[in-house]
Amino acid sequence: MIPTRRLVLLLTVPLVTAIGVYFLDGLIVLVLALDLVIAIVAAADLLLNLGVVVATREAGRVQSVGRPFEVTVELANPGRRALLVEVEDDAPGERDGLPVAVDLPSGRRAAVSYEARIDRRGEHHFGNVIVRWTSPLGLWQRQRHLEVDTSVRVYPDFGALRQYGLSAPAGSQRAPVRARRRPGGENEFERLRPYVAGDPYRHIDWKATARRRQFISREFGQESNQNVVFLLDAGRLMTGTSDGLTLFDRALNSALMMAHVALKHGDRVGMLVFDSEVRAWLPPASGSKSAHRLIRGTYDVFAREEEPDYALAFRYLGQRLRSRSLVVLLTTVVDEVNANMADAVVSGLARRHLPMVVWLRDQDVDHMLHAPAAAPVDHYGRGAAAELLTWREAALGKLRQRGALVLDADPEELTPGLLGRYLEVKARRLL
């Protein structure tokens, strides 16, 4: 039970009257009488503040990170007394539209809706629904915490996928690749079409030409049904942030977007997430359901304060991936030890697979190098940043010599860079 403002104001009446006792002794009787009346009235109002409220909650089971979604709380009043209920909800993340008051007649139901937004992936649980209603005289509020079991799964937000045309027909997805074809480089038949000047003579279909009495060419497309596997570092350095998102989230979002593109091209996509142990393994698979499989398999995986074990990831992948694949390693490296381990992994991958190494840049180091120096000591920091970047370029150059494709990417520009490299691999038939 919570006293209301009305009760507090009512209690000031005998308090003010009690000041006059110092001047008139006879007022003590009046003060005691007021105290007794107020106590009786407050006690009676407290006993009459009866009521029972039952709550249920409805929310979509799957949501996107950072996207507002609607939550509906339904209240039922099985008691005999009509209630004016103030509703609050212990929702994860941020909420808008609460608290709110709702009339709840006896034996009736009422629904309250509000918007919630969760800015972190994973499974999130709601707390209690909190309800308050006022006593008949308005001197007390009864508060109840109603336990309602509700949880939502928050997946990465893929509204940006439309920006890259992933909802377009498959034919338009291949347009950037067809524009970069090499003559005679493709080997999968796609369709027959009228001959166009410049088409190779060996692509003319003579049987179709005879039937239609005009030259008909066979059109070929890029080879599909190839493997694309992501090796995603979830170690200590990937816990760093970039514009509110961890480097791991940046890498995961970009990997999932590239996975959508690869699936549109008919390739099989898999993913291995690791730090000091293997956190998730999703074997390569094709088809539209594979995209949802990747999302469901990684939505609750986060970077941890663990050192990544590249050798473990390489051995685990080698035991499960036999056919030649495009293996994309997404990581960030700032020391010689991890750089040597990544180099050893790339050397091992290059014997059977096509490795692509993606190193996320440290924006603080870039800012330190390019920002104007405000004090003489800043020049030492700038020199250290320049030395670190020089070492980084040398390490990446060594990876290129190993036969790896290298992408040195700013976290905020990772997605377009990754998609461009994938389309380049398909256009040049490197896999």
Summary of the structure (lengths in Angstrom):
residues: 431
radius of gyration: 33.5
end to end distance: 70.6
largest distance: 125.4
contacts: 1309
relative contact order: 0.09
helix: 40%
strand: 29%
